[in-house]
Amino acid sequence: MSTLTQDDKKRAVARKAIDFVPDDSIIGVGTGSTVNFFIDELARIKARIDGCVSSSDASTARLKAHGIPVYELSSVGELQVYIDGADEVNHSLHMIKGGGGALTREKIVASAAREFICIADEAKYVSKLGAFPVAVEVIPMARSVVARELVHLGGHPELRQGFTTDNGNLILDVHDLDILKPLEMETAINQIAGVVCCGIFARQHAHVLLLGADDGVKVIR
Ligand SMILES: O=C[C@H](O)[C@H](O)[C@H](O)COP(=O)(O)O
């Protein structure tokens, strides 16, 4: 029986991720409870980095509270690493993200990085994506038209109630999608007019997965 809680595993992968932070660099930082542990670990070594590019207002606030400089993405060049959590990750290191609604900025910052380091506990490691609903960020006026298209793709979209993204948009959480080919499903959703971004990260897949398990942190490439 496991003696480690899910938070223990998140803390362990957050600590391990520090090994992947290059000296004197600006790193991309994701969003969520696992990343919050990572930001707290980063604070301990903040003297050896130049700062971060953040993927959400929440992460920016936490970084700044630790006195870690936060830069605009447009004012920096290519990032060496982007470190973020996931809601699900498969064996090809494709992910579902967006449980916290930060998917669009996460995908943008990830696209600017050479390497995506995913930090997650083992409950999120799956052979097939899709048990976790796919978040789709939509322009508010397109909500119904996008929802109908998502039904055509086999999903059951549900509006995330009382939630607005950092970009002022809405989230549809799409249940029951049959994601046999993550890249194809990501592309199909992205092609719907009114969609800003979808939470399938197949194009911006992870390069390294740090997986928190009962017997320690596994490094999967
Ligand atoms: O929008 C949120 C992000 O995609 C998170 O990376 C994802 O939801 C995982 O968050 P957590 O570490 O809290 O499980």
The ligand as an ORCA input file, in Angstrom:
! r2SCAN-3c Opt
* xyz 0 1
  O      -4.841     24.677    -17.203
  C      -4.180     23.991    -16.436
  C      -3.022     23.207    -16.812
  O      -3.071     22.646    -18.079
  C      -2.460     22.245    -15.793
  O      -1.172     21.941    -16.224
  C      -3.184     20.946    -15.646
  O      -4.544     21.175    -15.431
  C      -2.602     20.102    -14.487
  O      -2.817     20.753    -13.281
  P      -2.506     20.089    -11.879
  O      -1.034     20.041    -11.723
  O      -3.172     20.995    -10.883
  O      -3.133     18.713    -11.864
*
